[in-house]
Amino acid sequence: MSTRPDKKALRQRLMAQRQSLPGRAARSAALHAALRAWLAKRPETCIGAYWPIKGEFDPLPALCHWQQEGQQQEGQQANQRRRIGLPVMDKASKTLAFHDWRPGCPMEMDAWGIPQPKGTPAIAPDLLLVPCVGYAPGGVRLGYGGGFYDRTLAALRPRPYAVGLAFACAFVADLPPEPHDAPLDAILTDCGLAWPVKAESH
């Protein structure tokens, strides 16, 4: 009979591993390239992302390229159609709202000391980039334990396409989902598309 993993200990181990990750620059560059290539095939135009903390991969440079490429391909108005949002926490519901972000926009610190947009309009992302402490088969994600993304994905209508971002070394072979866990639609790592196992058709 298998026992459920100690998620707290697993989380701490994976976070420590990520903080001291060897070859970080090369791994980050590989995930950056994978994300840019993957986004180039996607139809969504409004992406919710995150400000990287605790050794997380930084998706914002790839998103800025994605936004700029849309503007170059489609003209001045394309920059308005391709939008990037960063999370602002709703303390009452403990869910995340996404507010318009671009380099140089006003920012402020949230209760955890994480930068968030200040005074920019809320947007409704149709694609959500989600940081993973760990990930497992079936689109299972291990986060920090607060449940913010699970509650947010459960509350958003329509639900955005949710994509986990992680370094490949964060893979966990046996991580049973909890009843409240919202599975991810895809997971990208520095080794490419980790979930779904077969590449998506376009």
C-alpha positions, 0 to 999 in steps of 0.5 A: 500500500503506497503512502501519500507524500509529505507535501510540506517536506517535498515542497521544501526540498524542491524549493531548495533544489530550485534555489541552488539549481546548477546551470540555471542560466542555460536552463532558463534560456531553454525554457524561455525558448520553449515558451516563446515557440509554444506561444507562437502557435497559440491563439490567445491574446490576453495572458495572465502571468506572475512576478518570479520569486524564490528561484522561479523561472521568469516568464516576463521577457518571453511575454514582452517578445510575444507582445512586441512580435504581435505589434510588428506583425499586425500593426499598431493596434496589435499591442492593445490586443496582446495584453499581459496581466500580473496577479493582485490578490483579493484578500476576502476571497483569497483569489487572484485578479489580473491587472494590466502590466507592461515594463515601466508601469506603476507597481507596488508591493503586496502583503508578501512583498511581491510587486503587483501593478498599481492602478492599472485596469483588470483584464480577463486572461484567456491563458494563464501561466502558473509557476510550479514548485513541482509537477506530476503526470496528469497536469498535477501541480505542487504549489506553495500550499496557499491554494490561490491558483486552485481557487482562482481557476475554479472561480474564473469563467470562462476558465483560462487555458492553464499552463504550468512553468517549471524546470524539468528537475521539479518532476515528481513521479508520484503526486496524487492530486487533492480533491480541490486541485485544479489540473493544468492543461499543459506544462512546459519545462526547459526540456519542452512540453512535459504535459500533455505527453503528446504534442498538441495539434494545431 
